[in-house]
């Protein structure tokens, strides 16, 4: 009977320790989500801005390259 109690005590302590580690890790990583969202939105804004500015020049450059390969 003593062995069963010791085993159940060890199991309970292990589960509490694992839960504590998981909870501590989850609380630590909680602040990363807004940062990644901000980085994603800023990247999308930069790409959109660059595309608006450089889009016509890129189209012209691509057309000139294709016309140069396929001929007039």
Secondary structure, DSSP 8 states (H G I E B T S, - for coil): -HHHHHHHHHHHHHHHHHHHHHHHHHHHGGGHHHHHHHHHHHHHHHHHHHHHHHHHHHHHHHHHHHHHHH--
